Amino acid sequence: MMIARELEDRGIATPAGIGEALGMPVAEASSLINRHHWREGDLLLLEAAAARLGLEVPELGSWRP
């Protein structure tokens, strides 16, 4: 949610804009942001996207796989 909110705050709403902002192919970036069930590897992609946007990701604690 934090990434989606940051994109919205920056006025980035199109799939092409999201892909560019996250440094990913358009389909992959859009799918990642809109996904409701996470897949293996998504956490690393989300952390990389947050870092690219300059967001600080809080420590995830003991639940992290």
PDBQT receptor file of N, H, CA, C and O in Angstrom, charges set to zero:
ATOM      1  N   MET A   1       0.820  -1.196   0.000  1.00  0.00    +0.000 N 
ATOM      2  CA  MET A   1       0.000   0.000   0.000  1.00  0.00    +0.000 C 
ATOM      3  C   MET A   1       0.859   1.253   0.000  1.00  0.00    +0.000 C 
ATOM      4  O   MET A   1       0.517   2.253  -0.630  1.00  0.00    +0.000 OA
ATOM      5  N   MET A   2       1.976   1.190   0.711  1.00  0.00    +0.000 N 
ATOM      6  H   MET A   2       2.254   0.377   1.223  1.00  0.00    +0.000 HD
ATOM      7  CA  MET A   2       2.849   2.348   0.809  1.00  0.00    +0.000 C 
ATOM      8  C   MET A   2       3.381   2.739  -0.576  1.00  0.00    +0.000 C 
ATOM      9  O   MET A   2       3.477   3.924  -0.896  1.00  0.00    +0.000 OA
ATOM     10  N   ILE A   3       3.719   1.752  -1.381  1.00  0.00    +0.000 N 
ATOM     11  H   ILE A   3       3.641   0.790  -1.122  1.00  0.00    +0.000 HD
ATOM     12  CA  ILE A   3       4.246   2.027  -2.715  1.00  0.00    +0.000 C 
ATOM     13  C   ILE A   3       3.146   2.618  -3.593  1.00  0.00    +0.000 C 
ATOM     14  O   ILE A   3       3.373   3.606  -4.291  1.00  0.00    +0.000 OA
ATOM     15  N   ALA A   4       1.966   2.023  -3.561  1.00  0.00    +0.000 N 
ATOM     16  H   ALA A   4       1.781   1.220  -2.993  1.00  0.00    +0.000 HD
ATOM     17  CA  ALA A   4       0.848   2.533  -4.356  1.00  0.00    +0.000 C 
ATOM     18  C   ALA A   4       0.498   3.965  -3.960  1.00  0.00    +0.000 C 
ATOM     19  O   ALA A   4       0.209   4.798  -4.819  1.00  0.00    +0.000 OA
ATOM     20  N   ARG A   5       0.525   4.247  -2.673  1.00  0.00    +0.000 N 
ATOM     21  H   ARG A   5       0.760   3.570  -1.975  1.00  0.00    +0.000 HD
ATOM     22  CA  ARG A   5       0.221   5.596  -2.196  1.00  0.00    +0.000 C 
ATOM     23  C   ARG A   5       1.277   6.583  -2.682  1.00  0.00    +0.000 C 
ATOM     24  O   ARG A   5       0.946   7.698  -3.085  1.00  0.00    +0.000 OA
ATOM     25  N   GLU A   6       2.550   6.180  -2.646  1.00  0.00    +0.000 N 
ATOM     26  H   GLU A   6       2.819   5.275  -2.319  1.00  0.00    +0.000 HD
ATOM     27  CA  GLU A   6       3.623   7.055  -3.106  1.00  0.00    +0.000 C 
ATOM     28  C   GLU A   6       3.494   7.339  -4.607  1.00  0.00    +0.000 C 
ATOM     29  O   GLU A   6       3.684   8.473  -5.048  1.00  0.00    +0.000 OA
ATOM     30  N   LEU A   7       3.171   6.310  -5.379  1.00  0.00    +0.000 N 
ATOM     31  H   LEU A   7       3.016   5.390  -5.021  1.00  0.00    +0.000 HD
ATOM     32  CA  LEU A   7       2.969   6.518  -6.813  1.00  0.00    +0.000 C 
ATOM     33  C   LEU A   7       1.821   7.494  -7.054  1.00  0.00    +0.000 C 
ATOM     34  O   LEU A   7       1.923   8.391  -7.891  1.00  0.00    +0.000 OA
ATOM     35  N   GLU A   8       0.741   7.314  -6.320  1.00  0.00    +0.000 N 
ATOM     36  H   GLU A   8       0.658   6.586  -5.640  1.00  0.00    +0.000 HD
ATOM     37  CA  GLU A   8      -0.411   8.210  -6.450  1.00  0.00    +0.000 C 
ATOM     38  C   GLU A   8      -0.032   9.641  -6.076  1.00  0.00    +0.000 C 
ATOM     39  O   GLU A   8      -0.406  10.585  -6.772  1.00  0.00    +0.000 OA
ATOM     40  N   ASP A   9       0.709   9.802  -4.977  1.00  0.00    +0.000 N 
ATOM     41  H   ASP A   9       1.012   9.035  -4.412  1.00  0.00    +0.000 HD
ATOM     42  CA  ASP A   9       1.134  11.140  -4.548  1.00  0.00    +0.000 C 
ATOM     43  C   ASP A   9       2.001  11.830  -5.601  1.00  0.00    +0.000 C 
ATOM     44  O   ASP A   9       2.003  13.055  -5.719  1.00  0.00    +0.000 OA
ATOM     45  N   ARG A  10       2.735  11.022  -6.359  1.00  0.00    +0.000 N 
ATOM     46  H   ARG A  10       2.734  10.027  -6.263  1.00  0.00    +0.000 HD
ATOM     47  CA  ARG A  10       3.596  11.568  -7.411  1.00  0.00    +0.000 C 
ATOM     48  C   ARG A  10       2.851  11.743  -8.734  1.00  0.00    +0.000 C 
ATOM     49  O   ARG A  10       3.421  12.204  -9.723  1.00  0.00    +0.000 OA
ATOM     50  N   GLY A  11       1.575  11.371  -8.740  1.00  0.00    +0.000 N 
ATOM     51  H   GLY A  11       1.111  10.997  -7.937  1.00  0.00    +0.000 HD
ATOM     52  CA  GLY A  11       0.772  11.513  -9.954  1.00  0.00    +0.000 C 
ATOM     53  C   GLY A  11       1.064  10.447 -10.995  1.00  0.00    +0.000 C 
ATOM     54  O   GLY A  11       0.792  10.636 -12.180  1.00  0.00    +0.000 OA
ATOM     55  N   ILE A  12       1.614   9.337 -10.554  1.00  0.00    +0.000 N 
ATOM     56  H   ILE A  12       1.836   9.183  -9.591  1.00  0.00    +0.000 HD
ATOM     57  CA  ILE A  12       1.940   8.245 -11.464  1.00  0.00    +0.000 C 
ATOM     58  C   ILE A  12       0.802   7.238 -11.400  1.00  0.00    +0.000 C 
ATOM     59  O   ILE A  12       0.613   6.562 -10.389  1.00  0.00    +0.000 OA
ATOM     60  N   ALA A  13       0.039   7.142 -12.500  1.00  0.00    +0.000 N 
ATOM     61  H   ALA A  13       0.193   7.691 -13.322  1.00  0.00    +0.000 HD
ATOM     62  CA  ALA A  13      -1.143   6.292 -12.476  1.00  0.00    +0.000 C 
ATOM     63  C   ALA A  13      -1.226   5.335 -13.660  1.00  0.00    +0.000 C 
ATOM     64  O   ALA A  13      -1.948   4.340 -13.603  1.00  0.00    +0.000 OA
ATOM     65  N   THR A  14      -0.502   5.624 -14.717  1.00  0.00    +0.000 N 
ATOM     66  H   THR A  14       0.084   6.433 -14.764  1.00  0.00    +0.000 HD
ATOM     67  CA  THR A  14      -0.599   4.760 -15.891  1.00  0.00    +0.000 C 
ATOM     68  C   THR A  14       0.314   3.551 -15.730  1.00  0.00    +0.000 C 
ATOM     69  O   THR A  14       1.329   3.631 -15.038  1.00  0.00    +0.000 OA
ATOM     70  N   PRO A  15      -0.033   2.440 -16.358  1.00  0.00    +0.000 N 
ATOM     71  CA  PRO A  15       0.845   1.274 -16.278  1.00  0.00    +0.000 C 
ATOM     72  C   PRO A  15       2.271   1.583 -16.761  1.00  0.00    +0.000 C 
ATOM     73  O   PRO A  15       3.241   1.110 -16.169  1.00  0.00    +0.000 OA
ATOM     74  N   ALA A  16       2.395   2.365 -17.821  1.00  0.00    +0.000 N 
ATOM     75  H   ALA A  16       1.606   2.748 -18.302  1.00  0.00    +0.000 HD
ATOM     76  CA  ALA A  16       3.724   2.721 -18.316  1.00  0.00    +0.000 C 
ATOM     77  C   ALA A  16       4.496   3.548 -17.289  1.00  0.00    +0.000 C 
ATOM     78  O   ALA A  16       5.691   3.333 -17.088  1.00  0.00    +0.000 OA
ATOM     79  N   GLY A  17       3.822   4.480 -16.648  1.00  0.00    +0.000 N 
ATOM     80  H   GLY A  17       2.851   4.654 -16.811  1.00  0.00    +0.000 HD
ATOM     81  CA  GLY A  17       4.458   5.301 -15.614  1.00  0.00    +0.000 C 
ATOM     82  C   GLY A  17       4.883   4.484 -14.415  1.00  0.00    +0.000 C 
ATOM     83  O   GLY A  17       5.958   4.702 -13.857  1.00  0.00    +0.000 OA
ATOM     84  N   ILE A  18       4.047   3.546 -14.019  1.00  0.00    +0.000 N 
ATOM     85  H   ILE A  18       3.173   3.369 -14.473  1.00  0.00    +0.000 HD
ATOM     86  CA  ILE A  18       4.371   2.675 -12.885  1.00  0.00    +0.000 C 
ATOM     87  C   ILE A  18       5.590   1.829 -13.224  1.00  0.00    +0.000 C 
ATOM     88  O   ILE A  18       6.508   1.711 -12.413  1.00  0.00    +0.000 OA
ATOM     89  N   GLY A  19       5.606   1.243 -14.411  1.00  0.00    +0.000 N 
ATOM     90  H   GLY A  19       4.860   1.340 -15.070  1.00  0.00    +0.000 HD
ATOM     91  CA  GLY A  19       6.753   0.442 -14.823  1.00  0.00    +0.000 C 
ATOM     92  C   GLY A  19       8.037   1.244 -14.830  1.00  0.00    +0.000 C 
ATOM     93  O   GLY A  19       9.075   0.773 -14.364  1.00  0.00    +0.000 OA
ATOM     94  N   GLU A  20       7.969   2.456 -15.359  1.00  0.00    +0.000 N 
ATOM     95  H   GLU A  20       7.126   2.838 -15.738  1.00  0.00    +0.000 HD
ATOM     96  CA  GLU A  20       9.152   3.319 -15.403  1.00  0.00    +0.000 C 
ATOM     97  C   GLU A  20       9.615   3.690 -13.995  1.00  0.00    +0.000 C 
ATOM     98  O   GLU A  20      10.809   3.643 -13.699  1.00  0.00    +0.000 OA
ATOM     99  N   ALA A  21       8.680   4.055 -13.138  1.00  0.00    +0.000 N 
ATOM    100  H   ALA A  21       7.710   4.094 -13.379  1.00  0.00    +0.000 HD
ATOM    101  CA  ALA A  21       9.031   4.463 -11.775  1.00  0.00    +0.000 C 
ATOM    102  C   ALA A  21       9.660   3.323 -10.983  1.00  0.00    +0.000 C 
ATOM    103  O   ALA A  21      10.551   3.549 -10.164  1.00  0.00    +0.000 OA
ATOM    104  N   LEU A  22       9.195   2.096 -11.227  1.00  0.00    +0.000 N 
ATOM    105  H   LEU A  22       8.471   1.913 -11.892  1.00  0.00    +0.000 HD
ATOM    106  CA  LEU A  22       9.701   0.953 -10.472  1.00  0.00    +0.000 C 
ATOM    107  C   LEU A  22      10.860   0.249 -11.171  1.00  0.00    +0.000 C 
ATOM    108  O   LEU A  22      11.471  -0.659 -10.609  1.00  0.00    +0.000 OA
ATOM    109  N   GLY A  23      11.160   0.673 -12.406  1.00  0.00    +0.000 N 
ATOM    110  H   GLY A  23      10.663   1.411 -12.863  1.00  0.00    +0.000 HD
ATOM    111  CA  GLY A  23      12.261   0.053 -13.138  1.00  0.00    +0.000 C 
ATOM    112  C   GLY A  23      11.965  -1.372 -13.542  1.00  0.00    +0.000 C 
ATOM    113  O   GLY A  23      12.854  -2.223 -13.543  1.00  0.00    +0.000 OA
ATOM    114  N   MET A  24      10.709  -1.635 -13.888  1.00  0.00    +0.000 N 
ATOM    115  H   MET A  24       9.987  -0.943 -13.887  1.00  0.00    +0.000 HD
ATOM    116  CA  MET A  24      10.274  -2.985 -14.263  1.00  0.00    +0.000 C 
ATOM    117  C   MET A  24       9.493  -2.915 -15.561  1.00  0.00    +0.000 C 
ATOM    118  O   MET A  24       9.013  -1.851 -15.952  1.00  0.00    +0.000 OA
ATOM    119  N   PRO A  25       9.367  -4.070 -16.234  1.00  0.00    +0.000 N 
ATOM    120  CA  PRO A  25       8.455  -4.099 -17.378  1.00  0.00    +0.000 C 
ATOM    121  C   PRO A  25       7.042  -3.718 -16.931  1.00  0.00    +0.000 C 
ATOM    122  O   PRO A  25       6.646  -4.000 -15.800  1.00  0.00    +0.000 OA
ATOM    123  N   VAL A  26       6.299  -3.089 -17.807  1.00  0.00    +0.000 N 
ATOM    124  H   VAL A  26       6.620  -2.859 -18.726  1.00  0.00    +0.000 HD
ATOM    125  CA  VAL A  26       4.976  -2.563 -17.483  1.00  0.00    +0.000 C 
ATOM    126  C   VAL A  26       4.066  -3.632 -16.869  1.00  0.00    +0.000 C 
ATOM    127  O   VAL A  26       3.479  -3.408 -15.811  1.00  0.00    +0.000 OA
ATOM    128  N   ALA A  27       3.949  -4.767 -17.512  1.00  0.00    +0.000 N 
ATOM    129  H   ALA A  27       4.426  -4.949 -18.372  1.00  0.00    +0.000 HD
ATOM    130  CA  ALA A  27       3.040  -5.814 -17.030  1.00  0.00    +0.000 C 
ATOM    131  C   ALA A  27       3.450  -6.319 -15.654  1.00  0.00    +0.000 C 
ATOM    132  O   ALA A  27       2.594  -6.545 -14.798  1.00  0.00    +0.000 OA
ATOM    133  N   GLU A  28       4.750  -6.499 -15.430  1.00  0.00    +0.000 N 
ATOM    134  H   GLU A  28       5.445  -6.316 -16.125  1.00  0.00    +0.000 HD
ATOM    135  CA  GLU A  28       5.234  -6.995 -14.144  1.00  0.00    +0.000 C 
ATOM    136  C   GLU A  28       4.964  -5.987 -13.024  1.00  0.00    +0.000 C 
ATOM    137  O   GLU A  28       4.512  -6.361 -11.941  1.00  0.00    +0.000 OA
ATOM    138  N   ALA A  29       5.240  -4.723 -13.289  1.00  0.00    +0.000 N 
ATOM    139  H   ALA A  29       5.607  -4.419 -14.169  1.00  0.00    +0.000 HD
ATOM    140  CA  ALA A  29       5.040  -3.687 -12.275  1.00  0.00    +0.000 C 
ATOM    141  C   ALA A  29       3.562  -3.540 -11.925  1.00  0.00    +0.000 C 
ATOM    142  O   ALA A  29       3.205  -3.469 -10.749  1.00  0.00    +0.000 OA
ATOM    143  N   SER A  30       2.713  -3.496 -12.927  1.00  0.00    +0.000 N 
ATOM    144  H   SER A  30       3.003  -3.554 -13.882  1.00  0.00    +0.000 HD
ATOM    145  CA  SER A  30       1.278  -3.352 -12.676  1.00  0.00    +0.000 C 
ATOM    146  C   SER A  30       0.732  -4.542 -11.908  1.00  0.00    +0.000 C 
ATOM    147  O   SER A  30      -0.066  -4.385 -10.984  1.00  0.00    +0.000 OA
ATOM    148  N   SER A  31       1.165  -5.726 -12.293  1.00  0.00    +0.000 N 
ATOM    149  H   SER A  31       1.814  -5.853 -13.044  1.00  0.00    +0.000 HD
ATOM    150  CA  SER A  31       0.717  -6.942 -11.614  1.00  0.00    +0.000 C 
ATOM    151  C   SER A  31       1.168  -6.945 -10.154  1.00  0.00    +0.000 C 
ATOM    152  O   SER A  31       0.393  -7.289  -9.261  1.00  0.00    +0.000 OA
ATOM    153  N   LEU A  32       2.410  -6.564  -9.918  1.00  0.00    +0.000 N 
ATOM    154  H   LEU A  32       3.040  -6.284 -10.643  1.00  0.00    +0.000 HD
ATOM    155  CA  LEU A  32       2.939  -6.550  -8.560  1.00  0.00    +0.000 C 
ATOM    156  C   LEU A  32       2.163  -5.581  -7.665  1.00  0.00    +0.000 C 
ATOM    157  O   LEU A  32       1.822  -5.921  -6.532  1.00  0.00    +0.000 OA
ATOM    158  N   ILE A  33       1.887  -4.394  -8.163  1.00  0.00    +0.000 N 
ATOM    159  H   ILE A  33       2.164  -4.118  -9.084  1.00  0.00    +0.000 HD
ATOM    160  CA  ILE A  33       1.190  -3.378  -7.376  1.00  0.00    +0.000 C 
ATOM    161  C   ILE A  33      -0.260  -3.774  -7.110  1.00  0.00    +0.000 C 
ATOM    162  O   ILE A  33      -0.798  -3.457  -6.049  1.00  0.00    +0.000 OA
ATOM    163  N   ASN A  34      -0.889  -4.451  -8.042  1.00  0.00    +0.000 N 
ATOM    164  H   ASN A  34      -0.452  -4.709  -8.903  1.00  0.00    +0.000 HD
ATOM    165  CA  ASN A  34      -2.310  -4.780  -7.921  1.00  0.00    +0.000 C 
ATOM    166  C   ASN A  34      -2.588  -6.182  -7.386  1.00  0.00    +0.000 C 
ATOM    167  O   ASN A  34      -3.748  -6.564  -7.234  1.00  0.00    +0.000 OA
ATOM    168  N   ARG A  35      -1.560  -6.936  -7.105  1.00  0.00    +0.000 N 
ATOM    169  H   ARG A  35      -0.618  -6.626  -7.228  1.00  0.00    +0.000 HD
ATOM    170  CA  ARG A  35      -1.718  -8.324  -6.677  1.00  0.00    +0.000 C 
ATOM    171  C   ARG A  35      -2.334  -8.394  -5.279  1.00  0.00    +0.000 C 
ATOM    172  O   ARG A  35      -1.983  -7.608  -4.399  1.00  0.00    +0.000 OA
ATOM    173  N   HIS A  36      -3.243  -9.329  -5.085  1.00  0.00    +0.000 N 
ATOM    174  H   HIS A  36      -3.528  -9.967  -5.800  1.00  0.00    +0.000 HD
ATOM    175  CA  HIS A  36      -3.868  -9.529  -3.777  1.00  0.00    +0.000 C 
ATOM    176  C   HIS A  36      -3.286 -10.728  -3.041  1.00  0.00    +0.000 C 
ATOM    177  O   HIS A  36      -3.361 -10.802  -1.814  1.00  0.00    +0.000 OA
ATOM    178  N   HIS A  37      -2.713 -11.656  -3.775  1.00  0.00    +0.000 N 
ATOM    179  H   HIS A  37      -2.652 -11.596  -4.771  1.00  0.00    +0.000 HD
ATOM    180  CA  HIS A  37      -2.065 -12.823  -3.183  1.00  0.00    +0.000 C 
ATOM    181  C   HIS A  37      -0.612 -12.804  -3.632  1.00  0.00    +0.000 C 
ATOM    182  O   HIS A  37      -0.322 -12.857  -4.827  1.00  0.00    +0.000 OA
ATOM    183  N   TRP A  38       0.288 -12.730  -2.676  1.00  0.00    +0.000 N 
ATOM    184  H   TRP A  38       0.052 -12.688  -1.705  1.00  0.00    +0.000 HD
ATOM    185  CA  TRP A  38       1.705 -12.609  -3.000  1.00  0.00    +0.000 C 
ATOM    186  C   TRP A  38       2.283 -13.942  -3.415  1.00  0.00    +0.000 C 
ATOM    187  O   TRP A  38       1.871 -14.997  -2.934  1.00  0.00    +0.000 OA
ATOM    188  N   ARG A  39       3.239 -13.874  -4.310  1.00  0.00    +0.000 N 
ATOM    189  H   ARG A  39       3.574 -13.016  -4.700  1.00  0.00    +0.000 HD
ATOM    190  CA  ARG A  39       3.970 -15.039  -4.772  1.00  0.00    +0.000 C 
ATOM    191  C   ARG A  39       5.375 -15.006  -4.194  1.00  0.00    +0.000 C 
ATOM    192  O   ARG A  39       5.842 -13.976  -3.710  1.00  0.00    +0.000 OA
ATOM    193  N   GLU A  40       6.038 -16.153  -4.254  1.00  0.00    +0.000 N 
ATOM    194  H   GLU A  40       5.658 -16.991  -4.648  1.00  0.00    +0.000 HD
ATOM    195  CA  GLU A  40       7.415 -16.217  -3.794  1.00  0.00    +0.000 C 
ATOM    196  C   GLU A  40       8.246 -15.209  -4.591  1.00  0.00    +0.000 C 
ATOM    197  O   GLU A  40       8.138 -15.135  -5.815  1.00  0.00    +0.000 OA
ATOM    198  N   GLY A  41       9.054 -14.454  -3.903  1.00  0.00    +0.000 N 
ATOM    199  H   GLY A  41       9.141 -14.514  -2.909  1.00  0.00    +0.000 HD
ATOM    200  CA  GLY A  41       9.896 -13.455  -4.547  1.00  0.00    +0.000 C 
ATOM    201  C   GLY A  41       9.298 -12.062  -4.588  1.00  0.00    +0.000 C 
ATOM    202  O   GLY A  41      10.010 -11.093  -4.851  1.00  0.00    +0.000 OA
ATOM    203  N   ASP A  42       7.988 -11.944  -4.329  1.00  0.00    +0.000 N 
ATOM    204  H   ASP A  42       7.410 -12.731  -4.116  1.00  0.00    +0.000 HD
ATOM    205  CA  ASP A  42       7.351 -10.624  -4.382  1.00  0.00    +0.000 C 
ATOM    206  C   ASP A  42       7.892  -9.673  -3.322  1.00  0.00    +0.000 C 
ATOM    207  O   ASP A  42       8.022  -8.475  -3.574  1.00  0.00    +0.000 OA
ATOM    208  N   LEU A  43       8.205 -10.187  -2.150  1.00  0.00    +0.000 N 
ATOM    209  H   LEU A  43       8.100 -11.160  -1.945  1.00  0.00    +0.000 HD
ATOM    210  CA  LEU A  43       8.697  -9.321  -1.085  1.00  0.00    +0.000 C 
ATOM    211  C   LEU A  43       9.977  -8.625  -1.508  1.00  0.00    +0.000 C 
ATOM    212  O   LEU A  43      10.151  -7.431  -1.261  1.00  0.00    +0.000 OA
ATOM    213  N   LEU A  44      10.867  -9.360  -2.140  1.00  0.00    +0.000 N 
ATOM    214  H   LEU A  44      10.727 -10.330  -2.341  1.00  0.00    +0.000 HD
ATOM    215  CA  LEU A  44      12.118  -8.746  -2.604  1.00  0.00    +0.000 C 
ATOM    216  C   LEU A  44      11.846  -7.692  -3.679  1.00  0.00    +0.000 C 
ATOM    217  O   LEU A  44      12.481  -6.637  -3.693  1.00  0.00    +0.000 OA
ATOM    218  N   LEU A  45      10.908  -7.977  -4.572  1.00  0.00    +0.000 N 
ATOM    219  H   LEU A  45      10.392  -8.834  -4.560  1.00  0.00    +0.000 HD
ATOM    220  CA  LEU A  45      10.548  -6.999  -5.608  1.00  0.00    +0.000 C 
ATOM    221  C   LEU A  45       9.936  -5.744  -4.997  1.00  0.00    +0.000 C 
ATOM    222  O   LEU A  45      10.239  -4.626  -5.415  1.00  0.00    +0.000 OA
ATOM    223  N   LEU A  46       9.070  -5.940  -4.001  1.00  0.00    +0.000 N 
ATOM    224  H   LEU A  46       8.824  -6.848  -3.661  1.00  0.00    +0.000 HD
ATOM    225  CA  LEU A  46       8.440  -4.796  -3.338  1.00  0.00    +0.000 C 
ATOM    226  C   LEU A  46       9.467  -3.961  -2.581  1.00  0.00    +0.000 C 
ATOM    227  O   LEU A  46       9.404  -2.732  -2.599  1.00  0.00    +0.000 OA
ATOM    228  N   GLU A  47      10.416  -4.625  -1.915  1.00  0.00    +0.000 N 
ATOM    229  H   GLU A  47      10.468  -5.623  -1.900  1.00  0.00    +0.000 HD
ATOM    230  CA  GLU A  47      11.469  -3.889  -1.205  1.00  0.00    +0.000 C 
ATOM    231  C   GLU A  47      12.323  -3.087  -2.186  1.00  0.00    +0.000 C 
ATOM    232  O   GLU A  47      12.692  -1.947  -1.902  1.00  0.00    +0.000 OA
ATOM    233  N   ALA A  48      12.636  -3.680  -3.339  1.00  0.00    +0.000 N 
ATOM    234  H   ALA A  48      12.337  -4.606  -3.570  1.00  0.00    +0.000 HD
ATOM    235  CA  ALA A  48      13.420  -2.972  -4.354  1.00  0.00    +0.000 C 
ATOM    236  C   ALA A  48      12.639  -1.788  -4.913  1.00  0.00    +0.000 C 
ATOM    237  O   ALA A  48      13.207  -0.721  -5.146  1.00  0.00    +0.000 OA
ATOM    238  N   ALA A  49      11.346  -1.974  -5.129  1.00  0.00    +0.000 N 
ATOM    239  H   ALA A  49      10.885  -2.840  -4.940  1.00  0.00    +0.000 HD
ATOM    240  CA  ALA A  49      10.507  -0.878  -5.635  1.00  0.00    +0.000 C 
ATOM    241  C   ALA A  49      10.453   0.256  -4.615  1.00  0.00    +0.000 C 
ATOM    242  O   ALA A  49      10.560   1.426  -4.983  1.00  0.00    +0.000 OA
ATOM    243  N   ALA A  50      10.289  -0.080  -3.350  1.00  0.00    +0.000 N 
ATOM    244  H   ALA A  50      10.202  -1.031  -3.051  1.00  0.00    +0.000 HD
ATOM    245  CA  ALA A  50      10.252   0.946  -2.301  1.00  0.00    +0.000 C 
ATOM    246  C   ALA A  50      11.573   1.709  -2.245  1.00  0.00    +0.000 C 
ATOM    247  O   ALA A  50      11.584   2.935  -2.132  1.00  0.00    +0.000 OA
ATOM    248  N   ALA A  51      12.674   0.988  -2.323  1.00  0.00    +0.000 N 
ATOM    249  H   ALA A  51      12.666  -0.007  -2.415  1.00  0.00    +0.000 HD
ATOM    250  CA  ALA A  51      13.987   1.639  -2.287  1.00  0.00    +0.000 C 
ATOM    251  C   ALA A  51      14.166   2.556  -3.488  1.00  0.00    +0.000 C 
ATOM    252  O   ALA A  51      14.712   3.651  -3.354  1.00  0.00    +0.000 OA
ATOM    253  N   ARG A  52      13.713   2.123  -4.659  1.00  0.00    +0.000 N 
ATOM    254  H   ARG A  52      13.270   1.233  -4.768  1.00  0.00    +0.000 HD
ATOM    255  CA  ARG A  52      13.829   2.947  -5.871  1.00  0.00    +0.000 C 
ATOM    256  C   ARG A  52      13.041   4.248  -5.732  1.00  0.00    +0.000 C 
ATOM    257  O   ARG A  52      13.432   5.279  -6.280  1.00  0.00    +0.000 OA
ATOM    258  N   LEU A  53      11.924   4.194  -4.991  1.00  0.00    +0.000 N 
ATOM    259  H   LEU A  53      11.607   3.357  -4.546  1.00  0.00    +0.000 HD
ATOM    260  CA  LEU A  53      11.105   5.382  -4.771  1.00  0.00    +0.000 C 
ATOM    261  C   LEU A  53      11.610   6.211  -3.586  1.00  0.00    +0.000 C 
ATOM    262  O   LEU A  53      11.079   7.286  -3.304  1.00  0.00    +0.000 OA
ATOM    263  N   GLY A  54      12.636   5.707  -2.896  1.00  0.00    +0.000 N 
ATOM    264  H   GLY A  54      13.067   4.834  -3.126  1.00  0.00    +0.000 HD
ATOM    265  CA  GLY A  54      13.188   6.432  -1.757  1.00  0.00    +0.000 C 
ATOM    266  C   GLY A  54      12.403   6.249  -0.479  1.00  0.00    +0.000 C 
ATOM    267  O   GLY A  54      12.509   7.061   0.440  1.00  0.00    +0.000 OA
ATOM    268  N   LEU A  55      11.617   5.193  -0.412  1.00  0.00    +0.000 N 
ATOM    269  H   LEU A  55      11.531   4.533  -1.158  1.00  0.00    +0.000 HD
ATOM    270  CA  LEU A  55      10.811   4.928   0.784  1.00  0.00    +0.000 C 
ATOM    271  C   LEU A  55      11.604   4.062   1.750  1.00  0.00    +0.000 C 
ATOM    272  O   LEU A  55      12.325   3.156   1.331  1.00  0.00    +0.000 OA
ATOM    273  N   GLU A  56      11.474   4.336   3.021  1.00  0.00    +0.000 N 
ATOM    274  H   GLU A  56      10.889   5.072   3.361  1.00  0.00    +0.000 HD
ATOM    275  CA  GLU A  56      12.104   3.498   4.029  1.00  0.00    +0.000 C 
ATOM    276  C   GLU A  56      11.133   2.390   4.406  1.00  0.00    +0.000 C 
ATOM    277  O   GLU A  56       9.981   2.640   4.760  1.00  0.00    +0.000 OA
ATOM    278  N   VAL A  57      11.624   1.171   4.321  1.00  0.00    +0.000 N 
ATOM    279  H   VAL A  57      12.560   0.969   4.033  1.00  0.00    +0.000 HD
ATOM    280  CA  VAL A  57      10.794   0.027   4.655  1.00  0.00    +0.000 C 
ATOM    281  C   VAL A  57      11.091  -0.358   6.099  1.00  0.00    +0.000 C 
ATOM    282  O   VAL A  57      12.241  -0.629   6.443  1.00  0.00    +0.000 OA
ATOM    283  N   PRO A  58      10.063  -0.383   6.948  1.00  0.00    +0.000 N 
ATOM    284  CA  PRO A  58      10.290  -0.769   8.340  1.00  0.00    +0.000 C 
ATOM    285  C   PRO A  58      10.756  -2.209   8.442  1.00  0.00    +0.000 C 
ATOM    286  O   PRO A  58      10.462  -3.025   7.569  1.00  0.00    +0.000 OA
ATOM    287  N   GLU A  59      11.466  -2.517   9.481  1.00  0.00    +0.000 N 
ATOM    288  H   GLU A  59      11.706  -1.854  10.190  1.00  0.00    +0.000 HD
ATOM    289  CA  GLU A  59      11.908  -3.887   9.728  1.00  0.00    +0.000 C 
ATOM    290  C   GLU A  59      10.690  -4.785   9.789  1.00  0.00    +0.000 C 
ATOM    291  O   GLU A  59       9.712  -4.464  10.464  1.00  0.00    +0.000 OA
ATOM    292  N   LEU A  60      10.739  -5.886   9.105  1.00  0.00    +0.000 N 
ATOM    293  H   LEU A  60      11.533  -6.147   8.557  1.00  0.00    +0.000 HD
ATOM    294  CA  LEU A  60       9.554  -6.728   8.971  1.00  0.00    +0.000 C 
ATOM    295  C   LEU A  60       9.355  -7.689  10.129  1.00  0.00    +0.000 C 
ATOM    296  O   LEU A  60       8.282  -8.281  10.243  1.00  0.00    +0.000 OA
ATOM    297  N   GLY A  61      10.328  -7.864  10.974  1.00  0.00    +0.000 N 
ATOM    298  H   GLY A  61      11.200  -7.384  10.881  1.00  0.00    +0.000 HD
ATOM    299  CA  GLY A  61      10.137  -8.701  12.156  1.00  0.00    +0.000 C 
ATOM    300  C   GLY A  61      10.230 -10.179  11.867  1.00  0.00    +0.000 C 
ATOM    301  O   GLY A  61      10.771 -10.608  10.848  1.00  0.00    +0.000 OA
ATOM    302  N   SER A  62       9.685 -10.947  12.795  1.00  0.00    +0.000 N 
ATOM    303  H   SER A  62       9.246 -10.598  13.623  1.00  0.00    +0.000 HD
ATOM    304  CA  SER A  62       9.881 -12.388  12.752  1.00  0.00    +0.000 C 
ATOM    305  C   SER A  62       8.971 -13.098  11.767  1.00  0.00    +0.000 C 
ATOM    306  O   SER A  62       9.191 -14.279  11.498  1.00  0.00    +0.000 OA
ATOM    307  N   TRP A  63       7.972 -12.448  11.221  1.00  0.00    +0.000 N 
ATOM    308  H   TRP A  63       7.794 -11.489  11.440  1.00  0.00    +0.000 HD
ATOM    309  CA  TRP A  63       7.057 -13.132  10.302  1.00  0.00    +0.000 C 
ATOM    310  C   TRP A  63       7.645 -13.289   8.924  1.00  0.00    +0.000 C 
ATOM    311  O   TRP A  63       7.109 -14.041   8.109  1.00  0.00    +0.000 OA
ATOM    312  N   ARG A  64       8.737 -12.599   8.638  1.00  0.00    +0.000 N 
ATOM    313  H   ARG A  64       9.172 -11.988   9.300  1.00  0.00    +0.000 HD
ATOM    314  CA  ARG A  64       9.331 -12.639   7.304  1.00  0.00    +0.000 C 
ATOM    315  C   ARG A  64       9.826 -14.045   6.989  1.00  0.00    +0.000 C 
ATOM    316  O   ARG A  64      10.532 -14.653   7.794  1.00  0.00    +0.000 OA
ATOM    317  N   PRO A  65       9.455 -14.565   5.813  1.00  0.00    +0.000 N 
ATOM    318  CA  PRO A  65       9.893 -15.921   5.424  1.00  0.00    +0.000 C 
ATOM    319  C   PRO A  65      11.374 -15.997   5.190  1.00  0.00    +0.000 C 
ATOM    320  O   PRO A  65      11.893 -17.064   4.860  1.00  0.00    +0.000 OA
TER     321      PRO A  65
